[in-house]
């Protein structure tokens, strides 16, 4: 069953009419009906293309969050072979919001990290909606240090509204865990590349995204705080989230212009949720190109390039 966002009413109406005509066409051949279906299909594609070419930041936020958009597990399944998940931070326990492990990407051994939001109610609860506790970031540090020891490239797939804000997370050192994870990213002597596949929320995203190359899917968002949280902080009114999203410059198109990210990965017509396999494949090509561009750099060159990349952002601002 297709899912439509509130601003996709016109497309939904055309698709509903198409479904009706296709049901009639299945009962018998009709050249006139086939022509009408072809005309409506072209109209639907054009309406979708026009709509998605001019999405507002708030609309992109909705697309980035929509059910059916490929999640971390979909990318691992589509891009990584022989994936072996590794659990636990060796301090407190296992956090399932951040999933990580070792596998092969295009035949090369890699370490893969990312937030998993889940696909249904049970899996979302299991993975805490992709919001990691301190042990998740400490697990990420452990895996990055393991990758560094063996010279394995690190691929981070980012999809989180932010780190878990609960009392128990603060009691166990959430801020310190995020800081150490960010530091581990910056200190890696192996190449690392991050892709914002949905939401890139605050320090919860940056903790595993301080990489040599940072990419974003076309309709993903990367934020210092969610639009709702920003509206609550600025105006004490979360209903002004749409206004906050516009002012925060959270889209891939804004962020590449500011030099915050390094590339934008085109999504299938109508968003990654309409053709997940194509979105995963396009992301794989972009990761491959990124890793090839880093091939041959020494550990010191990788660290220096990474440091210069983030220092340059402050100079621009």
MOLIN-V534124 format. One record per helix or strand. SS is the DSSP state (H for helix, E for strand). FROM is the first residue (numbers start at 1). TO is the last residue. If there is no record, write none. Layout:
<<SS,FROM,TO> <SS,FROM,TO>>
This chain:
<<H,6,25> <H,31,52> <H,57,65> <H,72,79> <E,80,85> <E,98,105> <E,108,115> <H,121,126> <H,128,130> <H,134,150> <E,153,160> <H,167,171> <H,174,187> <E,192,201> <H,202,206> <E,213,217> <E,221,223> <H,227,235> <H,238,248> <E,251,251> <H,252,257> <E,263,265> <H,272,274> <H,276,294> <H,299,316>>
